[in-house]
Amino acid sequence: MATVRALKIYQPERSSKQSDADASIILLDFEGEKFVQIDSYGSKDRKLVGKRSQSLRLSKEAFEQLVKLGTAHFAQGQ
């Protein structure tokens, strides 16, 4: 698990199709600080279906940055 406090925009060299995966969101208070945690559970074809694969814990600042960047990205071309 990692705590993310800031995001950097990265331009991938190439894009490829990814399989769908289940995910959950957890709203945490930890040591007086609030976090949003996203857990993913991998694709349906994986060996251990339903087992948590990755976790990403976002600080308030990182979450607000994600919302701002995501909102601007999805609004492009509308």
Backbone torsions as a table, in degrees:
resi	resn	phi	psi	omega
1	MET	NA	147.9	178.0
2	ALA	-134.1	144.6	172.1
3	THR	-98.8	125.7	-178.9
4	VAL	-105.1	126.2	-179.4
5	ARG	-110.6	-12.8	177.2
6	ALA	-157.9	150.3	179.4
7	LEU	-115.3	147.2	174.3
8	LYS	-117.5	138.9	177.1
9	ILE	-77.9	131.3	-178.3
10	TYR	-128.0	134.9	176.5
11	GLN	-99.6	112.9	-178.7
12	PRO	-67.7	150.7	177.0
13	GLU	-67.7	-32.1	177.8
14	ARG	-154.9	159.7	177.0
15	SER	-117.0	144.7	176.6
16	SER	-138.3	154.5	179.4
17	LYS	-65.3	137.7	178.0
18	GLN	-115.2	151.3	176.3
19	SER	-78.5	157.8	178.1
20	ASP	-75.0	153.1	178.3
21	ALA	-144.6	151.4	173.4
22	ASP	-77.7	151.7	177.8
23	ALA	-149.7	159.2	175.9
24	SER	-134.4	160.5	177.9
25	ILE	-122.4	137.1	-179.9
26	ILE	-124.7	129.3	177.7
27	LEU	-99.8	115.5	-170.7
28	LEU	-115.9	149.3	163.3
29	ASP	-119.2	117.3	-177.2
30	PHE	-133.8	118.9	179.6
31	GLU	51.4	42.8	176.0
32	GLY	81.0	4.7	179.9
33	GLU	-120.8	141.0	178.5
34	LYS	-92.3	143.7	178.7
35	PHE	-138.8	156.6	168.2
36	VAL	-114.8	122.0	-178.9
37	GLN	-112.5	132.7	176.5
38	ILE	-114.0	123.4	176.8
39	ASP	-111.1	133.1	175.2
40	SER	-110.9	155.5	-173.1
41	TYR	-121.8	16.4	176.4
42	GLY	73.2	176.8	-177.2
43	SER	-79.5	168.7	179.3
44	LYS	-68.4	-18.2	-177.3
45	ASP	-89.2	-4.8	-175.1
46	ARG	-69.3	161.0	-176.0
47	LYS	-62.6	-46.8	-178.7
48	LEU	-108.2	78.8	-179.0
49	VAL	-61.1	134.0	177.6
50	GLY	90.7	-9.8	178.1
51	LYS	-82.4	135.5	-179.6
52	ARG	-58.3	133.2	-177.2
53	SER	-101.0	-51.3	-177.2
54	GLN	-144.2	151.2	176.0
55	SER	-130.9	142.1	177.9
56	LEU	-135.5	120.5	-178.4
57	ARG	-107.8	120.9	-176.9
58	LEU	-103.8	131.6	171.8
59	SER	-70.6	170.9	177.9
60	LYS	-56.9	-44.5	-178.3
61	GLU	-64.6	-43.3	179.8
62	ALA	-67.1	-39.6	178.5
63	PHE	-63.9	-45.3	178.7
64	GLU	-62.0	-37.5	177.2
65	GLN	-65.5	-42.7	178.3
66	LEU	-60.7	-45.6	179.8
67	VAL	-61.7	-45.7	-179.2
68	LYS	-62.4	-48.2	-179.9
69	LEU	-65.8	-42.8	179.8
70	GLY	-65.0	-42.0	178.7
71	THR	-61.5	-45.0	178.8
72	ALA	-65.0	-41.0	-179.1
73	HIS	-63.2	-49.0	-177.5
74	PHE	-70.6	-22.3	179.3
75	ALA	-79.5	-18.8	-179.0
76	GLN	-63.7	135.5	174.9
77	GLY	79.8	7.1	179.0
78	GLN	-87.5	NA	NA
